[in-house]
């Protein structure tokens, strides 16, 4: 069996256990992602400098701070986003209740472009985690330094069974 198929199967099985659906798990993963951004700022700056020639200031302004803001926003609003949403009923269903329950899709693929390799990988990752999905990350092979930094550092912070494959996996 292809090792990539095996990893996908493992992630699907993990999702099917319901592990990623709890608010506690999502919150833990989002907090860990925030720690990843804070703890590895220097390595991320160096990777972005190597790939795109960005200064530390530019890396912060266009990538790191935007990602951290997204994490903070998701943590602040997660409970609200997860609540069932009441909807109105019509005359035929007046005695019943109707609501929208937000359910995760299961397995999400995030493919990041080369021009904002951190921002356009992490911001969608925050949304996928907040929604309770398992995630496969595919960074741009053009941004080699950022790809390497993410592949080496991110797995230390996120649950490898329920969240993300090592990001160096090529499709």
N, C-alpha and C positions, 0 to 999 in steps of 0.2 A: 504494500500500500504506500502511496505517495505520502511523505512526512507532512506535507501541507494539508492534505486531506485528513490525516490523523489529528492534526491540531484543530482543524475546523470541527471535526466530530467531537473532540474533547470540549470545545467551547459550546457547541450546541447542547451537549449532555449537561454541562454545567448550568446553562441557562434553564434547561428543563427541570432542574432541581428547585428552581424558584429562588436561588441564592441572591440573585441580583435585583430582585423585586423589592426587598425591604428598604425602608428609609435609612435604617442603621447602616447597612452595607453601602448604599449609595453615598451617604455622608462620609463614611470612613474613606472611601475611594477618592472623593472630592478633596477631603482634607489632605490625603496623601499626595494628590496631584499638586495642591498648593505648596506642600513641603518640597516636592520635587523642584518646582520653579524657584523657590527661595534658596534651597540648599545648593543648587547647581547653577546659579546665575552666572558665575565666572566661566564655567565650561560652556554654557549656552552662548555667552557673549563671544568667546573664542571661536566657537563653531560658526556663528553667524558672520564673524569677521573673516574667517577663512573661506566661507562660501560666497558671501556677497559683499565683502569689504565694509560691512557696517561697523560703526563705532559702538562702544558700549552704550552711549546715550541713545543712538539711533536704534540699537537692538532693544533697549528698554522701551522706548516710545512706540515702536512699531510691532513689537513681538511680545516681550516678557510681561510688561505691565498690562497689556490688553488681555493676555491669557489669565493673569492673576485676577483681574477685574471680573472676568467671566466665571472663574471659580468662586469668587466671593459672592457674585450675584446668584449663582446656582445654590450655594449653601444657604443664603438668606431666604430664598424663595422655594426651596425644595418641598417643604411641607405643603405649601399652598398649591404648587404645581401638581402634587400627587393626589390632592383631594378630588373626590367625585364632584362633578358639576351638575347641579340640578337644572332640568329643562322643563318647560311648560308642557302640560298635557292638553289634549283636546276633549271635546264633550264625551266621546266614546271611551276614553281612557282616564276620565276624571278620578275614578276611584283607585287608580293605580299610581305608582310613582315612576318617574322617568329620570334618568340621569346618564351622564357620560362618564364612563370609567376609562381612565387613561392607562393603556397597557403597552409595555415595551414590545418592539418587533422581534427581538431575539438576538440576532447576530448582525452587526453593522460593519461595513467596510468603509474606512476613511482613507482616501487617497489625497495626499497633500502635493501641491505644486512646488516648484523650486523657488519662487520669488518671495514668499513669506513662509518658509518651511516649518517654523515653530508655531507661529500664530494659526496658520491654516491646518495644522495637525491638532493642536491642543484645544482650540475653541470648539470644533465639532466633537472632540473627545469629551469635553465637559458636558455638552448636551446629551451625548449618547449615554454617559454614565448617569447623569441626572434622570434620564428616561428609563434606566434599569436594563440597558442592553449590554451584551457582551460585544467586544470590539476587536476588529482586526485592523491594525495600522499599517499603511503602506506609504512611507515617506518617499519623496522624490529622490531618484538615484543621481540627479544632477547636483543636489545639495549634500555631497558626501560627508562633510564634517558634521552637519546637523543630524544626518541619518545615523552616523556612528555614535554621536553623543546620546541621541534618543535610544538607540538600541542597547547601549551599555548602561545607561542611567535609569531610564523609565521603568524597566522591569523590577528594579529594587524597591519601587514605591507602590506599584499597582499589583493587585491580586492576579497572578498569572493563570489561575484556573478559571476565574470568572470574568476577567476584564480584557486583557490585551495580549496578543501574541508578541513575542519579541519583534520589534519593529524592523529588523533587518531582513525579514522574510520577503523575498521577491515574488511577484506574481507574474 
